[in-house]
Amino acid sequence: MIRVIYLFCILLASPLVGCGLGYYLHLFKGQINIATSTVDVKDLRVSTHDTSIVKKLVVVDSLLVFANELGLHTENNYQSYFDTKGQPVSWNVSASPPDTFKSYLWKFPIVGTLPYKGFFNKPRAQSEYFRLKTLNYDVHLSPVSAYSTLGYFSDPLLSTMMSLDIGNLSELLLHELTHSTIYIDDKADFNESLASFVGEKGAEKFLERQFGPNSEHFKNLVDSRVDSKQFRLFMENLVGRLDSLYSTESSLQVLMLKRQLIFDEEKVRFSKTLDSYSNKRYKAFLDWNLNNARLLSYRRYNSGVSNFQSVYDDCDQSIAKMITLVVKCSKTKATVDCINETFNFDP
């Protein structure tokens, strides 16, 4: 609780650029609600009648040991549990001009600029969504099932997390623990994509060690990589077509007409490949409200994969060595230069 109050004091003392005091008060209230409504994992083990949760808690115990071996900061994370009552824990709003891939940025104390703004209160998120839409931005409003407080608080397990299968739960927790360990100011795409890479590779190694290479958990996770790679390549092609369009000198009206044509064509093309996906959840793409903000949101978590893979291979495919390398960069005076030089990261 002391750390919560301490951070709140920092927020009040900082210049609240781009966000009013009411916004920070709502964040404080939301975080306090979570902090005071959690139950200890030890008590949850005793009180729950859901055997699947008990089994997952055992896996989480082992995962935290594994994460610590990788050099991730586990500290007191995931020792408590918060029930979201079937709702997202929060909502994010992101935006972009309709004629270029350029994220709208919000400036915050402590964490610097971010290409999204988080809300515990959905009506507040919707208000920001419509404000930006009125200003003719492409806007995306997305539910959040998990988030990291970057080491400022002890993060709880959320009921939204515990509804995942063991493979996806392992990947998600390693993703969030990466944020608790490494956070580079003003490099949101790098932070998210690094966490995604560590989550993916780490989950594979963990499940192989925990359950064996012939286990269903391990095989299901590895098989899912085929789908995710195929979809990532599809998205890269879509974004590439739009980048080419935005580089022309057409008027905004003509650009928007041509953009919609690309959206329509790509959805038709994607629909013809659905049978090649093992996981039919990818069909949801056909219902996406496609715009620049939505595409940037996807790219934020899936950028520079080949660059990360190259560094990972140079580190003898050791996640621990790779994390040590990033931590070393984060402690230099020229952190961004070190990151850019090491990973050649350019989403």
Phi, psi and chi 1 to 4 in degrees:
 res  aa     phi    psi   chi1   chi2   chi3   chi4
   1 MET       -  -35.2 -176.2   63.1   71.1      -
   2 ILE   -61.2  -40.2  -68.5  174.9      -      -
   3 ARG   -67.9  -34.1  -64.4 -177.1   74.8 -177.4
   4 VAL   -62.9  -48.9  176.0      -      -      -
   5 ILE   -64.6  -39.6  -64.8  173.0      -      -
   6 TYR   -60.5  -46.8  175.4   66.8      -      -
   7 LEU   -63.4  -39.0  179.6   60.0      -      -
   8 PHE   -62.3  -39.2 -177.1   55.8      -      -
   9 CYS   -63.9  -38.5  -69.9      -      -      -
  10 ILE   -62.5  -42.9  -67.6  176.0      -      -
  11 LEU   -60.9  -42.2  -70.1  174.0      -      -
  12 LEU   -68.3  -32.4  -70.5 -179.9      -      -
  13 ALA   -82.3  -13.8      -      -      -      -
  14 SER   -89.2  153.8  -57.4      -      -      -
  15 PRO   -67.0  118.3   24.2  -32.6      -      -
  16 LEU   -84.3   74.5  -53.0 -177.4      -      -
  17 VAL   -74.3  123.3 -179.7      -      -      -
  18 GLY    81.7   -9.7      -      -      -      -
  19 CYS  -138.9  137.6  -55.2      -      -      -
  20 GLY   -81.7  168.1      -      -      -      -
  21 LEU   -59.0  -35.9  177.8   59.5      -      -
  22 GLY   -59.1  -35.5      -      -      -      -
  23 TYR   -64.1  -45.7  171.6   73.9      -      -
  24 TYR   -69.4  -33.7  -70.0  104.1      -      -
  25 LEU   -63.5  -38.7  -74.0  170.3      -      -
  26 HIS   -68.0  -36.2  123.0  -86.9      -      -
  27 LEU   -64.6  -44.1  -72.7 -175.7      -      -
  28 PHE   -61.0  -45.2  176.8   66.6      -      -
  29 LYS   -62.8  -41.9 -178.5  179.1  178.7 -178.9
  30 GLY   -64.9  -42.3      -      -      -      -
  31 GLN   -68.9  -37.8 -169.8   62.1   47.0      -
  32 ILE   -63.9  -39.8  -74.2  -67.7      -      -
  33 ASN   -60.3  -42.1  175.0   58.0      -      -
  34 ILE   -67.5  -46.7  -68.0  175.1      -      -
  35 ALA   -61.6  -32.6      -      -      -      -
  36 THR   -95.5   -2.3   56.8      -      -      -
  37 SER  -113.5    5.1  -58.0      -      -      -
  38 THR   -81.8  158.8   57.1      -      -      -
  39 VAL  -118.8  149.1  -62.5      -      -      -
  40 ASP   -65.5  138.7 -166.1  -75.5      -      -
  41 VAL   -58.0  -35.3  164.3      -      -      -
  42 LYS   -60.3  -41.2  -66.6  178.8 -178.6  177.9
  43 ASP   -70.6  -35.3  -64.6  -29.9      -      -
  44 LEU   -63.1  -39.8  178.6   63.4      -      -
  45 ARG   -57.5  -37.2  -67.3  179.9 -162.6  -88.5
  46 VAL   -80.1  -38.0  175.3      -      -      -
  47 SER   -87.1  -27.9   62.7      -      -      -
  48 THR   -76.6  145.8 -174.8      -      -      -
  49 HIS  -106.1    4.9  -61.8  -67.8      -      -
  50 ASP   -89.2  104.6 -170.7  -26.5      -      -
  51 THR   -65.3  -27.7   56.3      -      -      -
  52 SER   -67.2  -36.0   68.2      -      -      -
  53 ILE   -67.7  -42.2  -72.8 -176.0      -      -
  54 VAL   -59.1  -43.7  174.9      -      -      -
  55 LYS   -63.9  -40.1  -70.0  178.6 -178.8  178.2
  56 LYS   -69.3  -33.1  -71.8  174.4 -176.4  176.9
  57 LEU   -64.5  -36.1  -70.0  176.0      -      -
  58 VAL   -64.3  -41.2  172.9      -      -      -
  59 VAL   -64.5  -41.8  173.4      -      -      -
  60 VAL   -60.2  -40.5  170.8      -      -      -
  61 ASP   -55.8  -48.7  -71.1  -19.3      -      -
  62 SER   -67.2  -37.4  -61.8      -      -      -
  63 LEU   -63.5  -39.4 -179.9   73.4      -      -
  64 LEU   -65.3  -37.0  -69.0  174.0      -      -
  65 VAL   -63.8  -45.1  172.9      -      -      -
  66 PHE   -62.0  -45.2  173.7   77.8      -      -
  67 ALA   -61.6  -39.4      -      -      -      -
  68 ASN   -63.7  -36.9 -166.0   53.1      -      -
  69 GLU   -64.9  -29.2  -67.7  172.3   -0.1      -
  70 LEU   -77.5  -13.0  -63.2 -178.7      -      -
  71 GLY    97.7    9.5      -      -      -      -
  72 LEU   -82.0  145.6  -62.5  177.0      -      -
  73 HIS   -82.9  101.9  -65.0  171.8      -      -
  74 THR   -88.1  -38.5   55.1      -      -      -
  75 GLU    41.5 -122.1  -61.5  173.0  -18.9      -
  76 ASN  -102.4   16.7  -65.3  -43.2      -      -
  77 ASN   -68.2  145.1  -76.0  -30.0      -      -
  78 TYR    62.2   34.2  -53.2  125.8      -      -
  79 GLN  -103.2    0.7  -61.2  -55.5  -54.3      -
  80 SER  -134.6  171.0   59.7      -      -      -
  81 TYR  -137.7  135.1  172.7   82.1      -      -
  82 PHE  -125.4  127.3  177.4   72.8      -      -
  83 ASP   -91.1  115.8 -171.3   -7.1      -      -
  84 THR   -83.2    2.7   69.4      -      -      -
  85 LYS    59.0   36.4  -51.3  -62.0 -177.4 -175.9
  86 GLY    80.2    4.6      -      -      -      -
  87 GLN  -107.4  157.1  -62.0  -62.8  -46.0      -
  88 PRO   -59.1  148.3  -21.2   32.9      -      -
  89 VAL   -72.3  -26.3   68.3      -      -      -
  90 SER  -163.4 -177.8   61.1      -      -      -
  91 TRP  -135.0  143.4  -70.3  -97.1      -      -
  92 ASN  -114.3  141.7  -83.8   -6.6      -      -
  93 VAL  -116.6  131.4  174.7      -      -      -
  94 SER  -133.8  159.8   57.1      -      -      -
  95 ALA  -152.7  162.4      -      -      -      -
  96 SER  -159.1  150.0  168.7      -      -      -
  97 PRO   -59.4  149.6  -22.2   33.2      -      -
  98 PRO   -74.5  -13.5   28.3  -35.3      -      -
  99 ASP  -113.4   14.3   56.6  -12.6      -      -
 100 THR  -162.9  152.3 -175.3      -      -      -
 101 PHE   -87.3   84.7  -75.9  116.7      -      -
 102 LYS  -139.3  112.8 -176.8  177.4 -179.3 -179.5
 103 SER   -68.1  137.1  -65.1      -      -      -
 104 TYR   -69.3  133.2 -176.8   96.7      -      -
 105 LEU  -113.5  140.2  -61.3  175.8      -      -
 106 TRP  -111.1  142.2  -72.1  -92.5      -      -
 107 LYS  -106.3  129.6 -172.2  171.6 -177.2  179.2
 108 PHE  -125.8  151.8  -59.8   93.4      -      -
 109 PRO   -67.6  153.5   22.4  -31.4      -      -
 110 ILE    75.1  -56.9  -57.1  177.1      -      -
 111 VAL   -96.1   -4.4  -62.8      -      -      -
 112 GLY    78.8 -150.1      -      -      -      -
 113 THR   -86.7  143.2   56.7      -      -      -
 114 LEU  -134.3  146.0  -70.9  174.8      -      -
 115 PRO   -87.9   20.2   32.4  -34.7      -      -
 116 TYR  -154.8  159.6   47.4   78.4      -      -
 117 LYS  -129.3  125.8 -173.2  174.2 -179.5  179.8
 118 GLY   -96.1  148.5      -      -      -      -
 119 PHE  -138.7  138.4  -63.0   84.2      -      -
 120 PHE   -84.8  -18.5  -75.2  116.2      -      -
 121 ASN  -109.6  117.6 -178.9  -75.7      -      -
 122 LYS   -64.2  -42.7 -173.1  175.5 -177.3  179.8
 123 PRO   -57.3  -37.0  -29.4   37.6      -      -
 124 ARG   -62.9  -42.9  -82.4 -177.0  172.8  -87.7
 125 ALA   -62.7  -42.4      -      -      -      -
 126 GLN   -64.8  -36.4  -69.6  171.6  -36.3      -
 127 SER   -62.6  -43.7  177.5      -      -      -
 128 GLU   -66.7  -38.5 -178.5   72.8  -15.0      -
 129 TYR   -56.6  -50.7  173.7   91.6      -      -
 130 PHE   -72.6  -29.8  -72.2  114.6      -      -
 131 ARG   -61.4  -46.5 -179.2 -174.5   75.1   83.1
 132 LEU   -70.9  -35.4  -69.0  165.1      -      -
 133 LYS   -63.9  -37.9 -154.7  162.4 -175.9   59.3
 134 THR   -62.9  -28.5  -59.5      -      -      -
 135 LEU   -86.8   10.3  -64.2  174.0      -      -
 136 ASN    70.9   28.2  -63.8  -41.9      -      -
 137 TYR   -88.8  151.2  -76.5   99.2      -      -
 138 ASP   -71.9  133.7  -80.6   -4.9      -      -
 139 VAL  -132.7  145.9 -165.0      -      -      -
 140 HIS  -131.5  127.2  178.9   49.6      -      -
 141 LEU  -112.4  121.1  172.6   63.7      -      -
 142 SER  -131.3  140.1   57.6      -      -      -
 143 PRO   -72.8  151.2   27.6  -34.1      -      -
 144 VAL  -119.3  126.3  175.6      -      -      -
 145 SER   -99.6  -11.4   60.1      -      -      -
 146 ALA  -161.5  152.0      -      -      -      -
 147 TYR  -157.1  162.2   69.8   96.2      -      -
 148 SER  -113.4  142.4  169.5      -      -      -
 149 THR   -93.2   16.2   56.5      -      -      -
 150 LEU    59.1   28.3  -52.4 -178.7      -      -
 151 GLY    90.7   -5.0      -      -      -      -
 152 TYR   -73.1  -33.9  -73.2  103.2      -      -
 153 PHE  -124.5  168.9  -49.4  133.3      -      -
 154 SER   -86.3  113.2  -62.0      -      -      -
 155 ASP   -75.6  134.7  -66.0  -28.3      -      -
 156 PRO   -90.0  159.3   33.7  -35.4      -      -
 157 LEU   -69.8  138.5  -69.4  168.3      -      -
 158 LEU  -108.3  150.1  -55.9  173.2      -      -
 159 SER   -60.6  -29.8   54.4      -      -      -
 160 THR   -65.8  -33.7   46.6      -      -      -
 161 MET   -68.6  -44.7  -64.8  175.9  172.3      -
 162 MET   -71.4   -8.9  -60.0  -56.9  -76.1      -
 163 SER   -82.7   -9.7   66.0      -      -      -
 164 LEU   -79.2  158.7  -61.3  172.4      -      -
 165 ASP   -72.0  167.7   61.9   51.8      -      -
 166 ILE   -62.0  -37.4  -73.9  175.5      -      -
 167 GLY   -64.1  -49.7      -      -      -      -
 168 ASN   -68.7  -34.1  -73.9  -35.8      -      -
 169 LEU   -63.2  -44.8  173.0   62.9      -      -
 170 SER   -61.1  -44.3  -58.7      -      -      -
 171 GLU   -64.0  -42.6 -175.4  173.2  -29.7      -
 172 LEU   -64.7  -44.9  175.9   60.4      -      -
 173 LEU   -65.1  -39.9  -68.4 -179.1      -      -
 174 LEU   -66.1  -35.6  -70.4  169.7      -      -
 175 HIS   -58.9  -51.3  179.4  112.7      -      -
 176 GLU   -68.8  -35.0  -60.4  -57.4  -19.7      -
 177 LEU   -68.1  -28.4  -73.5  169.1      -      -
 178 THR   -63.4  -40.7  -57.8      -      -      -
 179 HIS   -62.8  -37.8  -72.4  -42.5      -      -
 180 SER   -67.2  -22.4  -66.2      -      -      -
 181 THR   -95.9  -41.4  -53.0      -      -      -
 182 ILE  -131.4  124.8  -55.4  160.9      -      -
 183 TYR  -146.0  117.2 -177.4   81.1      -      -
 184 ILE  -101.9  118.7  -48.7  -61.3      -      -
 185 ASP   -55.2  138.4  -71.2   -5.0      -      -
 186 ASP    64.6   18.7  -55.7  -35.0      -      -
 187 LYS  -126.9   56.6  -64.1  -75.0  -75.2 -175.6
 188 ALA   -59.5  -44.1      -      -      -      -
 189 ASP   -63.8  -40.5  -76.2   12.7      -      -
 190 PHE   -64.9  -46.6  175.4   82.1      -      -
 191 ASN   -57.9  -46.9  -67.4  -32.1      -      -
 192 GLU   -71.3  -40.7  -65.0  -64.4   -6.8      -
 193 SER   -70.2  -37.7  -66.7      -      -      -
 194 LEU   -61.4  -46.6  171.4   68.0      -      -
 195 ALA   -61.3  -37.8      -      -      -      -
 196 SER   -64.4  -43.3  -67.0      -      -      -
 197 PHE   -64.7  -46.8 -172.5   86.2      -      -
 198 VAL   -63.0  -40.4  171.1      -      -      -
 199 GLY   -60.9  -44.1      -      -      -      -
 200 GLU   -66.9  -53.7  -70.9 -175.8    6.7      -
 201 LYS   -66.1  -41.1  -65.0  -63.0 -177.0 -176.7
 202 GLY   -64.4  -41.3      -      -      -      -
 203 ALA   -63.5  -39.7      -      -      -      -
 204 GLU   -61.5  -47.6  -70.8  175.7   16.4      -
 205 LYS   -65.8  -40.0  -72.3 -178.7  177.0  -68.2
 206 PHE   -65.3  -47.5  170.3   69.6      -      -
 207 LEU   -66.2  -35.5  -67.1  179.6      -      -
 208 GLU   -64.0  -41.2 -176.0  175.2   20.1      -
 209 ARG   -72.6  -40.6 -174.6  173.7   86.5  172.0
 210 GLN   -75.0  -40.3 -175.1   75.6    5.7      -
 211 PHE  -119.1  -14.8  -59.4  102.2      -      -
 212 GLY    99.4  153.9      -      -      -      -
 213 PRO   -69.0  -16.4   24.8  -34.5      -      -
 214 ASN  -100.4    5.5  -64.5  -41.0      -      -
 215 SER   -74.8  156.1   66.5      -      -      -
 216 GLU   -64.6  -39.7 -176.8  178.7   -3.1      -
 217 HIS   -59.4  -46.8  -65.5  -52.5      -      -
 218 PHE   -67.6  -46.4  178.1   73.5      -      -
 219 LYS   -62.3  -40.6  -73.1 -177.5  175.9  179.9
 220 ASN   -63.0  -40.5  -74.0  -16.5      -      -
 221 LEU   -67.9  -44.8 -169.8   68.8      -      -
 222 VAL   -63.4  -41.8  171.5      -      -      -
 223 ASP   -62.5  -34.0  -72.2  -14.0      -      -
 224 SER   -67.0  -21.2   72.4      -      -      -
 225 ARG   -66.3  -29.6  -60.3  -64.7 -177.0 -120.6
 226 VAL   -63.3  -44.7  177.0      -      -      -
 227 ASP   -63.5  -47.8  -76.9  -11.8      -      -
 228 SER   -65.0  -36.4   59.7      -      -      -
 229 LYS   -66.9  -42.9 -178.7  178.4 -179.7  179.9
 230 GLN   -61.6  -43.7 -178.8  179.4   -8.2      -
 231 PHE   -68.3  -38.1 -172.7   67.7      -      -
 232 ARG   -62.6  -41.6 -175.4  166.3   58.6 -115.2
 233 LEU   -65.4  -38.5  -68.1  173.6      -      -
 234 PHE   -61.2  -45.2  166.4   77.0      -      -
 235 MET   -66.8  -36.7  -68.0  -68.3  -78.8      -
 236 GLU   -62.3  -39.2  -72.5  174.9   -1.9      -
 237 ASN   -66.3  -42.8  178.4   75.2      -      -
 238 LEU   -61.0  -47.8  168.9   55.6      -      -
 239 VAL   -64.6  -37.1  169.4      -      -      -
 240 GLY   -61.9  -42.4      -      -      -      -
 241 ARG   -61.6  -41.4  -70.7 -170.0   67.4 -172.7
 242 LEU   -69.7  -38.7  -67.1  169.8      -      -
 243 ASP   -58.2  -42.5  -94.6  -28.7      -      -
 244 SER   -63.8  -40.6  -63.1      -      -      -
 245 LEU   -64.1  -44.4  172.7   63.6      -      -
 246 TYR   -68.1  -18.2  -62.3  153.2      -      -
 247 SER   -81.8   -7.7   66.3      -      -      -
 248 THR   -79.5  171.1   65.2      -      -      -
 249 GLU  -103.2   25.4  -62.4 -178.7    0.2      -
 250 SER   -68.8  157.6  -58.1      -      -      -
 251 SER   -68.6  162.3   66.6      -      -      -
 252 LEU   -60.0  -40.0  179.4   60.3      -      -
 253 GLN   -62.3  -44.3 -176.6  178.2    9.4      -
 254 VAL   -67.2  -41.1  171.3      -      -      -
 255 LEU   -58.5  -43.1  -85.0 -179.7      -      -
 256 MET   -66.8  -35.8  -68.2  -58.0   94.6      -
 257 LEU   -67.2  -44.2  -70.2  172.4      -      -
 258 LYS   -67.7  -36.4  -69.6 -177.3  176.9  179.7
 259 ARG   -63.0  -44.0 -174.8  179.1   83.8  158.5
 260 GLN   -62.8  -35.7 -171.6   57.4   52.3      -
 261 LEU   -62.9  -41.7 -179.2   60.9      -      -
 262 ILE   -63.9  -44.5  -70.1  175.2      -      -
 263 PHE   -56.4  -46.7  -73.8  161.6      -      -
 264 ASP   -64.1  -44.6  -66.7  -18.6      -      -
 265 GLU   -63.1  -42.1  -71.6  174.9   -9.0      -
 266 GLU   -69.8  -33.1  -69.9  -61.1  -43.5      -
 267 LYS   -68.4  -38.3  -77.1 -164.9  172.8 -176.5
 268 VAL   -64.9  -44.8  169.7      -      -      -
 269 ARG   -61.4  -41.9 -173.4  167.9   74.1   88.7
 270 PHE   -65.4  -40.6 -179.6   77.9      -      -
 271 SER   -59.4  -28.8   67.0      -      -      -
 272 LYS   -77.0  -10.9  -65.7  177.7 -179.9  178.9
 273 THR  -105.9    1.0   67.5      -      -      -
 274 LEU   -58.1  -34.7  -87.7  176.6      -      -
 275 ASP   -64.9  -19.0  -72.2  -17.1      -      -
 276 SER   -85.5   -5.4   62.8      -      -      -
 277 TYR   -94.1  128.8  -74.3   86.7      -      -
 278 SER   -72.1  -40.1  -62.4      -      -      -
 279 ASN   -92.4  114.8 -169.2  -31.8      -      -
 280 LYS   -77.1   -0.6  -61.4  -50.0  175.0 -174.7
 281 ARG   -65.5  -19.8   69.7 -179.5  175.6   85.5
 282 TYR   -66.5  -16.5  -75.7   94.0      -      -
 283 LYS   -59.4  -23.6 -175.2  178.9 -180.0 -179.2
 284 ALA   -59.8  -21.9      -      -      -      -
 285 PHE   -55.7  -34.4  171.2   77.8      -      -
 286 LEU   -64.9  -19.4  -61.9  175.9      -      -
 287 ASP   -99.7   -0.2  -62.2  -38.8      -      -
 288 TRP   -63.5  140.7  -78.9   18.2      -      -
 289 ASN   -85.2   90.4  175.7   27.8      -      -
 290 LEU   -69.9  128.3  -78.2  176.5      -      -
 291 ASN  -159.6  176.8   61.6   34.4      -      -
 292 ASN   -62.8  -37.9  -72.8   -3.1      -      -
 293 ALA   -64.3  -41.1      -      -      -      -
 294 ARG   -65.9  -42.0 -177.1   68.4 -175.0  -99.3
 295 LEU   -68.8  -38.4  -65.9  171.8      -      -
 296 LEU   -65.8  -34.9  -77.3  171.7      -      -
 297 SER   -62.4  -42.1 -179.1      -      -      -
 298 TYR   -65.8  -46.9  172.7   83.9      -      -
 299 ARG   -63.2  -29.1 -169.4  170.7   73.3  172.5
 300 ARG   -58.7  -31.1 -169.2  165.0  -61.2  125.9
 301 TYR  -100.9   -1.5  -68.7   82.7      -      -
 302 ASN  -137.3   33.0  -64.0  -85.1      -      -
 303 SER   -97.6  153.5  -62.8      -      -      -
 304 GLY    60.7   28.4      -      -      -      -
 305 VAL   -58.4  -44.3  175.5      -      -      -
 306 SER   -65.5  -33.5   60.5      -      -      -
 307 ASN   -67.0  -45.5  -56.9   64.2      -      -
 308 PHE   -62.3  -40.6  -73.0  122.6      -      -
 309 GLN   -62.4  -40.3 -177.0   66.1   47.9      -
 310 SER   -62.9  -45.0  177.7      -      -      -
 311 VAL   -66.1  -40.2  174.0      -      -      -
 312 TYR   -59.6  -42.9  176.3   66.8      -      -
 313 ASP   -65.8  -40.2  -69.1  -20.7      -      -
 314 ASP   -64.9  -24.5  -70.9  -18.2      -      -
 315 CYS   -91.6   23.3  -69.3      -      -      -
 316 ASP    59.7   32.5  -56.2  -42.7      -      -
 317 GLN    54.1   39.1  -63.7 -165.1  -16.9      -
 318 SER  -107.1  115.2  166.2      -      -      -
 319 ILE   -64.3  -37.9  -58.7  171.0      -      -
 320 ALA   -60.6  -43.5      -      -      -      -
 321 LYS   -64.8  -39.4  -71.8 -177.8  180.0  179.5
 322 MET   -65.1  -42.6 -174.5  173.5  175.3      -
 323 ILE   -64.8  -40.6  -70.3  171.8      -      -
 324 THR   -58.8  -39.6  -61.8      -      -      -
 325 LEU   -63.4  -44.6 -166.3   62.3      -      -
 326 VAL   -68.2  -41.5 -175.6      -      -      -
 327 VAL   -60.8  -39.7  169.8      -      -      -
 328 LYS   -61.1  -43.2 -176.7  178.5  179.6 -179.5
 329 CYS   -61.7  -41.0  -89.6      -      -      -
 330 SER   -66.3  -18.0   71.1      -      -      -
 331 LYS   -99.3   -0.6  -66.6 -179.4  177.9  178.8
 332 THR   -85.7  161.8   64.9      -      -      -
 333 LYS   -68.9  -33.6  -69.3 -176.6  178.2  179.4
 334 ALA  -104.4   63.4      -      -      -      -
 335 THR   -58.9  -49.8  -62.7      -      -      -
 336 VAL   -62.7  -41.2  173.5      -      -      -
 337 ASP   -62.4  -40.6  -70.2  -20.1      -      -
 338 CYS   -63.9  -43.6 -178.9      -      -      -
 339 ILE   -62.8  -47.4  -69.8  -65.2      -      -
 340 ASN   -64.2  -39.2  -70.5  -19.4      -      -
 341 GLU   -71.1  -40.8 -179.4  178.7  -16.3      -
 342 THR   -72.2  -42.4  -56.7      -      -      -
 343 PHE  -108.3   -6.4  -69.5   91.1      -      -
 344 ASN    47.4   47.3 -169.3   27.4      -      -
 345 PHE   -87.5  118.0 -171.4   83.6      -      -
 346 ASP  -147.5   85.4 -176.2   22.5      -      -
 347 PRO   -64.5      -   25.0  -34.2      -      -
